[in-house]
């Protein structure tokens, strides 16, 4: 069957990791973006793509440029380019889905997606008391700005200092442990094995930020250099975003790719992207360990491709914290012994704020090229597993590219619980963490269920209970909630 000439195809990809001996000589994010897109054009086999680009899509980073795509277009000598900035809170899969759809619908011939961070550069210069030079660009809005429609965190959570992702992801992980009847020791062993497998991949990935080998035991054991941040997460179990990294992709129509004489043996096709954008704050989720969004988005993708997860050859599951990976494994039905990263994950491969999925796509394309005919699945998360995205790539498709959304179905699937800020009386701990953070909640943070429909949150600075919570299971324990936010341990 002849392929639609407008079908989107990934023709060029590149990743860049910058380890500058002197941070004063390191590139800023904009320069990293330019370099990585030039490399992606070289990877595709045609520098003409730079001049002929129709749209440049950029997920927002820590940088302050108002429209980096505009500057990049000028540097490439491209004119009439549509520029899009996706603010934090927009799934990176949404960016890919929209870009690919614009190609399939005839709105564009060549689209580029690019992101970069230079947090290592800025932090090192800052520690030396040096200025951090950046290209200034303000009051130059992009052609379009994509913004999230709601907040990812409830006001009660914010008021209690539960503001860092590590605190809330720890609560998800501890809840999942209790739901599955897992002991603290078995949970610790699973975290070590999971992140140990990620580390081994990073060691062999030339684009990874941290390629130092670590054993599972080293990863989960608190030490002076690997301190416990929020139980059960040590520093080596969390995303590393102080990195200098960039990722870039070039998509175009099959017709355009052929007209440029590109090597079709290197083409990789985006087959399907499915997002869920229904937002439920963590404290409102009846089942803290669940993600109906991943279950339903995954099922939509698998149904479209008529291919189950067991028939996906390569995975890259979004890996900001172990809880994210563990929840996805359960929702997709992926065996726990399957390899689920090609990059080494966000701890070791590197986790730039809003750019990691681009790194993942680059590595997945390289993986699929090395394994002709195979299929690869890459996921994205926004917030506290608040939004979920699934993307699948593979060889020449027999179906049109799918970009879909399962938000309404996910909204129907979520079971929510009412939050009672002033609750008193007996309650049962459904999850907790022990947080060590001077700038956020510090102490035992608990989710306490009063009954099947109501719950509250508490943070208690109790050194004895903080120590106990790392030795004994607090989930399932009954407490008495006192007026004024106190807790009496029963």
N, C-alpha and C positions, 0 to 999 in steps of 0.2 A: 504494500500500500504506500502510495506517494505521501510524503510528509507535507503538511501545510507549510508553505514558505514563510509564514509569519510566526511559526512556533518559536518560542524563546529558547535560546541555547546559551550556556555558559562557555565562553570561548577563552577567557583569560582570567587568571587569579594570581595573587601574590600576597605574601605575608612578610613583615619586616620586624625584626626584634633588634633594638638598638642598645648595646652595652658600651657606652662611651667611657673611656678612661677619665676624660676630663669633661664634666657636665657642661662647661662653658662652650665646648665644641659640639655638643649634642644638638640635634635638630628639634625644632618645636613641632607641635602636632601638625600644623599646616604643611610643613616641609616633608614630614613623614607621609602625609596623605598624597602629596604630589609624587614622591618617590615610589610609593607602593603602586599607584595607578600606572606610572610609566613602566614599572616592572610587569604589571598585569598585561599591558599592551604588548610588551616583548614576549610574554608567555603565550599570548594569543597568536603572535606571529605577524602583527601589523601595527605600526605606530600611527597609521592613518586613523585608527579608532579614536585617538586622542582629539584629533581635529573634528571628527565627525560625530562626537557624542551629542545626544539630544537632551539627556537628563542626568544630573548628578545628585545622588541621594546620600545624605550623611546623618547617621544617628548622633544625637547630641552627646558631647563628652564634657570633661571638666573645662575645656577651652571656652573662650568668650567670643569667638568670631560669630558675627550675626549671620553670615552666609558664606561658609568656606567654599562651597561649590562654585560661587561666582568668581572667586580669586583663582581657583583651579582652572576653570574654563578659560580665563584670560591667559594663564600661563601655558595652556595647551594650544592657544590660538583658535579656540572654538567659539562660534557665535550662535546667538539664539538659543542658548542652553536653558532649559528649565531646571531650577534648583529646588531641592526639598530638604528641609531639616526635620528630623523626627526627634521630638523632645524625649527626655527620660520618662519612661512610663509607656512608651510605644514599643511593642514587640519588634525585634529585629526581623522576625519572620514576616511581619506586616509590611516592612520596607521591601523585602524581597518579593512578597506576593504582589504588591502594588506595582513594583518596577516591571516584573515579568508580565503582569496583566497589561500594562501600558504598551508593551511590545506586541503582545498577542492581539490587542485591539486596534493597532495601527497608530497609536499616539506617538510612538517612538521607534527608531531603528536601532539605536545604540544607547544603553543605559549603564551607568557606573554606580556602584555602591562602595562607599569608602568610610573608614573610621580610623581614628588614631588617638593615642594618649601619650603624654610625655611627663607622667607624674614622677618618675624616678629622676628625671632631669630637674624638674622644679623643686623637688624636696631636697636634692643634693645641693643645688645652688642656694636654696633657702638656709640650709644648715651652715653654709659658709658665709652667710650674710651678704650674698651677691644678688644683684638684680636678675630677674628672670625675663629676658627679652622675648617679646611676642609681637607678631604682626597685629597692628591695631585695625579693627574693622567694626564700625558701629553704625546704627541707623541705616542699614542696608538690608532690608528684609528679603528673605528668599522668595521664590515664586510661590511656595506653599510651605506652611508649617503644620506638622502633625502633632496634636496634643492629646494627652489622655483626658478622658471625660470625668474622672473621679479620683479621689485620693486613695492611696493604697493602705493607709493606716488610720485607725479610729482615734478620736480625740482622747478617749480614756487611756488608750495605750500610750499616747504621746505624753499625757499628763503624768503618768506613772514612770516615765523614763524608759519605756520599752521601745526605744526609737531606733536601735541598731538592728540590722538584719540578723546578726549573729545570735541575738537574744531570742528572736522569734523563731528562727530556724532550729535553734536548740530545742525549743518547746515542741516543734513539729517532730523532731527526731525522737525525743523522749516519749511523746505520745504514741508514736508508731511502735516503739519498743514495748510499751505497756500493752498496747492493743494485741500484739502478737505473742504476748506472754514470754518475752525474752528476758533473761537475767541481765543485770548490769555488766557482768563479765562477758557474756556472749555478745551483747551489744558492742562493747568495746572491741572485741575481737573482729566483729563484722566491719566496723568502721576502719580498723587497721588494715584488714584484708582488702577492702574496697579502695581505700586511698593508696595503699601500697601498690595495687595494680595500676592505678593512675600514675603514680610516681615512675614506675618502670617504663611506661609509655613515654613520659616526658624525657627521661634519660636518653631515649633513642630519637627524640624529635629535635632536629637542629633549630627549629623556630621557637622552642619552649623557653620561657623566661628563666626557670630554675631547673637545671639538669643534674642537680646533686642527688645521688642515690640515697634513699632512706628506707629502712626496714619498717614493716607495719608497726612493730613495737616502738620504734623511735617516733613514729608519727603520732601515736596516741598517748605517749608518756609525757607528762608535764615535767619540764626542766626550766632552768633559768632562761635559756634561749628559746624554749618552746612552751611558754607559759599557758596555763589554763585561762581561756578568755570567758567562756560561758559553757558550763558543763553540758555535754561531754566534749566540747570542742576546744582543742589546743590550737595554737597558732598555725600548726601544720595541717589543720583540717578546714581552714577557711580560705576564701578567695584572696588572691594577692593582686591588688589593683595599683600599687605603686610601681608601674611598669612603663617602659617606652616601647610601644608596639603599635603596629598598623596592619590593616587588612583591606584588600581591595578586590572587587570582582567586576568583570565586564560581561554584560549580556547583550545579545543582539538577535535580530531575526535570523532564522536559518538562511533566508535569501541573502541577507547582507553578508553573513559569514562566508557564503559561497562566492559572492561577488568579489570579496577581498582575497579569495584563494586560500582561506585558512584550512589547516589540516583537520579534516573531519574525524580522524582517529582519536583526536584529543578532545572532541566535544563531549560535554556532560550536560544532560537535560534536566532542568527543574521539572519534576513531574506533578507535584502537588504541594500546596501550602494550605494548612488549615489552622485558624486561630480561634481562641476563646477569649473574650474580653469582659466577661461578667466578673465584677469585682466584689469580693466579700472580704472584709477585714478578718485577720486571723482569729480574733477573739469571738467573732460571730459565727465561726464555722463549728457546727455541732461535732463533726468528726474531724479533728485537727489533722489527722494523718492522711486524709483523703485529698484527691484532686480530680473531681469529675471532669474538669476541663481537659486533662490529658487523656482520660479514658475515652471521652467522646470525640475529641479531635483526632486521636489516634485511630479510633474505629472508622471515622469518616475517611481518613487517608487510606487505611487498609481496604475498606470496601471499594473505594474508587479504583485502586490498583489491582484489586482481586489478589492481594498478596498479604499474608499475615505477618506478624512480627518475626516468626520463626524463619520467614523467607527473606528477611532483610539481612544483607550480608555484613553491613558495617553500621555502627551506631556512634553518635556523639551526643550524649545526654547532658543537658545544661547542668553545670557542676559547681555552682557558687558555694554550696555546702553539701555534706553528705546527705542530709535530709532530702534535698532536691532530687538527687539521683535515686535514693532509696524509694521515694514515693513514685517516681516514674517507672522504676523497675516493676513495682506492684501493679500500677495502673495499666501498663502495656503488656504485662504478663511475660516479661523478659527474665529468663533464669538468672539467678544471682551469680553464676559462674561465667556468664558471657562477658566478653570485652565490650565496654560501652563508651570508650573514648579513643580517639585517634590523636588528640593533642597532648594529653596528659592532664587535662582539666584546668580549672581556674586557679588552683593553688600552685601548681607546678608549671603548667603550660603558660599561665599568665591570665589574669582576669581584668583587662581594662574595662572601666565602668560600663560603657554601653556599646562595646565593640567586640566582645569575645566571640559572639556567634559568627562574625565575619571571619575571625581566625579559624573557627571550626569549619566553616564552609570551604575555605581555602584548603585546609588539610583533607577534608572529605573529597574534594575534587581530585586532589593528588592521589588519594587512596583508590578512587574509582578508575582513574586512568591506568593505575598499576594493576587493576583487576577488571579487565574489560567484561562488560555484560552484567556487572554487579550493581546492587542498589544500596544506597546509603541514606540513613535517617538522622537528621540533626534537629534538636529541639531548642526552644527559647523560653525564657521565663522573664516576666516583669514583676518586680515587687517580691512579696513573700509567697511565691507560687500563686500569685494573684491573677496573673494572666498567663496563658499557656499557648505556645506555638509549635507546630510540627511541620517539618519540611522534608521531602523525599526527593532524591536525585537518582538518575540512572541512565541507561542507554536509550536509543531511539524509541520514543513512545508510540503506542498504538492508540492513545486517547489524547484529546486536547489537554493542555495545562489546566490544572484546577487550582483556583484560589477561592477558598470558602471560609465560612465563619459559623461556629456552632454555639455562639453566645446565648441564644434563646434557649436552646436545649440544656445548656449548662445551668442557666438560671433556674430552670424547672428541677434540675437534679440536686441542687444544693439544699441541704437542710440547715436552716439557720437557727440560732438560739438568741434569746433576748439577754441584753447586758444590763445588769442592775448595779450601778456604781455604789449605792449605799446599802447593799445587802448585809444582813446580819443573820446569825444562826448557824446551824450545822451545814457543812458542805463537804464535798468529796473532791480531792485534787485530781483533775483529769490530765494535767501536765504541769511541768515546772522546769526551771533551770536555776543554776547557781551562777550569778553574773558577777564578774570582777571588772567593774568599769567606773572610773571616777567621773565620767562625763555622761553617764546614763544610769539606768537602774543598777544598783549595787546591793546584792543580797540574794535572798531566795525569792524569785518571781514565780507566782503560781497562778494557774487557771483553776478556779474553784466552782464546781457545778452544784447549784442548790437543788436542782431536780432535772428532769429531762428537757426542760425548756428555758431555764434561767441559769445564768452564771455571772461571776464577777472575777476581777483580777486583784491581786495583792502583791506588794513587794515588801518583804520584811528583812531588815538588817539584823539578823540573828546569827552570830558566828557559829554557835553550836549546831544550828540547823543547816547552815551553809556547809559545814564539814560533813554532817550526816547525809546530806543530799547527794554527795559524791560517793558514799559507801553503801547506802540503802535506797531502795525504791520508795519514792514519795508518792508516785502516782497511785491512786486508789486509797490513799490515806484520808481519814476524816479529820476535819479541823472545825473549830468554832470561829466564825467571823465576828469580830468585835466592832462596835461603833467607832468611827474615826479611822478605819483602815487597818486596825490591828488584827492579829491572828493568834488564837490559842491552840497549841498543838495537842491533839488528843491521843 
